[in-house]
Amino acid sequence: MSPVPRGPLDGVLVADFSRVLAGPYATMLLADLGADVVKVESPAGDDTRQWVPPTRDEVGTYYLAINRNKRSIALDLKDAEDLEVAHALSERADVFIHNFKPGGLDRFALGYDDVAGRNPASVYCSISGFGATGGAALPGYDLLVQGMSGLMSLTGSPDGPPYRAGISVFDVMTGLNSVIGILAALRHRDATGEGQHVETNLLSTALSSLVNQSSAYVAGGVVPHRMGNAHLSLFPYEPLATGDGELIVVAGNDGQFRRLVDALGVPELADDERFDRVGRRNDHREELRPLLLKALAQRSAQEWFDVLTEAGVPCGPINDVRGGVELAERLGLEPVVLAGDVPTLRNPIRMSASPTRYDLPPPALDEHGHEVRAWLGLPST
């Protein structure tokens, strides 16, 4: 499928039966690293093709965000000839990935046992919302998991309603965990010749990703609550008002706090016994906050950004998405890359010897159907 060697995963064939976000994001990352990804879609196509607005050339930008470097084939698994293609692809694939409900592919002989029977060395990755046991019947939407995991209880103002994150954060993180699991399983296969079943789910990803917040409960018996933009264990670690707008100010340790108050012109605060240690600043944050705000009110956010950055204090403005992309451009990170003629975001991994690739634009539905069938030795429809 890939005549020119490229990328550390060159030669790895991925049969991608996933759709929407977690699975397609995972397979795009694998494709960026050189894997040949065959995106198997229903005749109606991946749902995100139609998740609009916004669009580019009448295709949802959601779809464009997570489907570069792939070939598309449309298969109706209820059709005998199309199912034969799916089985043939599963026999050849190094990696088989899907996010159907647990057991949803069994009736097509595409569940783990069937695929492993045809292809014992394959790495089979199942992505679900809540696992394959007690949560098998629950639909795996990111918003549901944000609510049910506890994340929404932590997001928003203390006296306001809970909020979802601005992105489908656990879909993305589950995609990342899936890639980690797949790469580990491929390494295991290299050593033993054995394939295996990799399972990820959104809820387990969510609880792991809540890190200090979930640990506060399981290790400390404390149920965290919404604190707006404040941090449970650090202060200051939040946006603070300046003379003309907010600036994110961080003092992650006592040294940073001393540099902060020195730069603000109130060095005596670092020696105040209420504020001279991290824990004490947390205990007395409501006394410290107005003192910091009074000092910050003397200059604009941009002026304080320059002053504090020069002093070695972590700080930054609150940008919109355009501002975030423009910042990355100014820093030389080259965040936008073309996949064909489609602007996409650069893979965040940089590798010196085997760089990521951006060869193929997100495919049209069934764009490579004839090519994939011919490669499998099956007649084109």
N, C-alpha and C positions, 0 to 999 in steps of 0.2 A: 504493500500500500504506500510506502514512503521510500522512493528510490534513492534519496540523498540522505546519508547518515547525519543526524542533527539531534542534539540534546541528550542528556543523560538517560532518558527513557526511550531513546530510539529503539525501535523493534518491539516495543510493548504495544499490543493491540488491546484497546479498551472497547468493550461492547456496552454502550451507555443507554440503558433503558430507563433512565431517570428523566424527570421533568421539573419545571418550575425553578427552584433555587438551589437547595442544598446539594443535590446530585450534580446538576449542570455546572455549578461553581467548582465542585471538586474535579470534575472531568476536564474543565477548561484549564485548571492549574496543571493537571497531568499532561494535557496537550501542549501547554506552553513549554513544558519540560521535555517535549519531544515524542510523547506517546501518540500513536495513531488512534484517534477517537472516532468511532462510528456512532453517531447519534441516531437512535431508533425512536421514531415518533409515530404516533397514530396518524391516520389519514387527515385528521383535523389539525394536527401539529401541536407543538408545545403550547400550553396555555399562555405563556408569557409573550408569545408573538402578538397576541391581541390585548395585552394589558396596556391600554393607552388612555389618555396621553401620558407623556410626550412620545413623539414618533420621529423616526428618520426614514425617509423614503417609504412611508406608510407602514413601517415595522416598529413595534414597540421598542423603545430604548432599553427597557428592562431586559428583553430577550437579547439584545445586542451586547449587553454588559457581560454576559456569562456564557457565550457560545462560540467564541472565535476558535480557530484551529480545529474545527470538527467537520466531518462529512455527515450529511443527513440522508437517511433512508426512511421512507414511510412504510410501515407494516401494519396490517390489520391482523392481529393475532388470532382472530376468529376465522380467518381465511386460511385454508389448508396450505396453499402455496406460500403465502407470506409467513406462516408459522414454520414451514420448512426452512425458509431463509433465516429466521430467528434462531432455529436450532443449529443450523450450520455455522452461524456467526458465533454462537455460544461454544461450539466445539473448537473453534480456532482462537478464541479470545484468551489473552493472558489475564485480563480483568473483566469481570461482569459486575455491573453496578446498577442498582435500581432503587426506587423509593415508592414502589407499590405498597399497599397495606400488607402486613405480614400474612403470608399464605396466598396473596393475590395472584402470584404467577404459577402456583402449583398446578392449576387446572390446564395450563399450557405446557406443562412439563419443562418449565423454566425456573422452578424453585431450586434451592441449593442442592438437594439430593439428586435431582435429575441432571442439573448442569455438571455437578461433580462426577456423576456416573459417566457422562460423556467425555468429560475433560477433567481428570483428577488433579491436574496441576494448576487449575485455574484458581485465581483469587476472586472470591465471590463476596461482594459488599452489599449489604442490605441497610438501607436508611429508613427509619420509621420515626413517628412522633413520640411514642411512649413505650417502645420495646415490643418484643414478640410474645410476651406472656400475658400479664394482666391488662396491658394497655393496647393489645392488638386491635381492638375495635374502635379505638379513639382516633379521630382524624388529626393528622399531624400538621396543623397550621401554626406558624411561628407566633402569631398573636395569642393563640390559646396557651402556648407554652410560656410566653412572657407573663401571662396572667397566672397560670397554674403553678409555675415554678417559684413565684415570689418576686420576680424582677419588677413587675409593675407596682408592687407594694413599696418598692424602694425609689420609685421614679416619680417626681413631681414635688410640689411644695408641701410642707408638713401639714397644712390645713386644707389642702386641695384634694382633688380626685387623683387616683393613680393614673399614670400615663404609660403608653408603650414607648419603646425606644424609636428613634427616627428611622431605623432600618430594621429588616428582619434579622436581628443580630444572631439568634440561635440557629437559623438556617445557615448563615455564613459560617459560624463556628463549627457546626456539625459537618459542613463541607470540608473544613480544614481538618477536623478530626478524622474524617473518612480518608483523606489523602494520607495522613500519618499512618493510619491502620493499613492502608493498601501498600504503602512503601515498605512498612515493616514486614508485611506478609510476603511481598516480593523478595525481600532480603532472606526471609526464612526459606522460601522456595529455592532460592539460589543455593542455599546450604544443604537442603534436604531433598529437594525435588517434589515436595508436597505442597499442594494448594491448601486453602483453608477458607473458612467463613468469617468475614469481618462484619461485625454488627455495630452500628451507631444509632443513637436516637436523640431527638431534640431535648427531651427532659433531662437525660443524664448529662448531656452537654451543658444544659442550662445550670444545673446544680453545681457542676464542676467549675463553670465559668463565673459563678457568683463569688468564688474564691473567699475573700475575707468575710463577706456577708454570710455565706452559708456556713463558714467555719465558726462565725460568732455564735451560731445556734448549735451546731453539732459538737463543738469543742468547749464552748463557753456557756451554753444554756441561755443565750441572749437572742431574742427575736428582733432583728433590726427593723427600722421604720424609715419612712420618708424624711429626708432632711434637706429637700431642695437641692441646691448645688453644693451643700456642705459635705465634708468628709467625716465618716464615723470616728476616725482616729487621728486626724491631722487638722491643725488650724494655724495659719490660714492655708487653705487649699480650695479656693473657690473664686468666682468673679467678685471683685470689689469695685464700688463706685469711685470714679476719679472726678476731676473737675468737669469733664464733658462726656463721660460714658464709662462703661465697665471694662476692667482689665483683670484677666485671670492672674492671681498671685499665688505662688506656691512656696511654702517653707517646710520642706520635708524633713528637716533636721535642725538642731540648735544652731549650727554654723550658718545655715541659710537664713534663719530668723535674725541672727545678729547682723548679717549683711543687709537684710531688708530694712531693719529699723535704723541702721546707720545711714543708708541711702535716703530714707524718708526724713532724716533729721531728728529722729527721736531715739537716739542710742540708749537712753536710760531704760527703755522698755526691756532690753535684753538682760538687764541686771535685776529687774523687778522679780521678786520671788514668785509672783503669780504667773509669770510668763517665761521663766528662764529654762524650762524643760518642756518637752513635747506634751507629756501628760498633764502638766500644770496649765499649759495653754489651752488644752481641751477643756479642762475643768473651769477655766475662767474666760472662755471664748467670748461670752456676751459682754464682759468688761473690756476685753482687748479690741474687739471689733470697732467700736466707736473711736477709739484712739487711732487706729490705723486709717479709718475713713476720714478723720479730721486732717491727717497729714496728706492723704492722697487727694483730697479736694483742692489742694493748692496748685495742681498742675493737670494738664490734659492726659488722657490715656496714652497718646503717642509719646508725649514727653516722658512720662513715667516708664513706658516700655524701653525707651532708649537709656534712661538713667539706671533702671533696675537690671537690664541686660548687661550693661557695662559693669555693674557691681557684682555680677554673677548670681543674680536672683532669678529663678525660673519664673517667667511671666509670658503672657501673650494675649492678643486680642481675640474676640469671638467673631470669627469669619462666617460668611455664608459659604456654600459649596464652591462658588466661583472664586471666592477669596482663598479657599484652601488649595484649589488647583493652581491659582496664580502664585501662591506662596511657594509651592513645590517647584514651580517653574523658576522662580527667582533664586531658589536654593540649588538649582542645577540638577534636580532629580528627574527631569524630563518625564513628567507623569503621563503624558498623552502619547500613545503610539498608534500608528495606522495598522489595522489588520485588513489588507486589501485597501479599500478606500474608506473604511469605517473607523472613525476615531474611537479608540478604546483606552482604558487605563492600564498602565504598565503593570506587569506582574511584579509584586513587591520583593521577589527574591532576585538577587543579582549573583551570578556565578561567573567566575573569571575564565574558566576553561570550557564550559559548556553553557553558553548564555541561553536565556529563554528566547523563544521564537514567536513570530507574529505573522505567519505565512498566509493563513486562510481567514477571510472574513466570516462572520457568522453565516451559516449556510441557509439558503432558501429551502423550504420544505421539499424533501425528496430530491434535492439537487444532485445527489451522488448515488441515487438508487440504482441506475443501470451499472455504474462503475462497481459498486459493492457486490451486486449480483454476479457480474462477470468475474470478479476476483474470487468469489466463492465457488465458481463453476456452475452457477445456476442460471436458468434462462431468465431474461428480462421480461417483465410483463408489458 
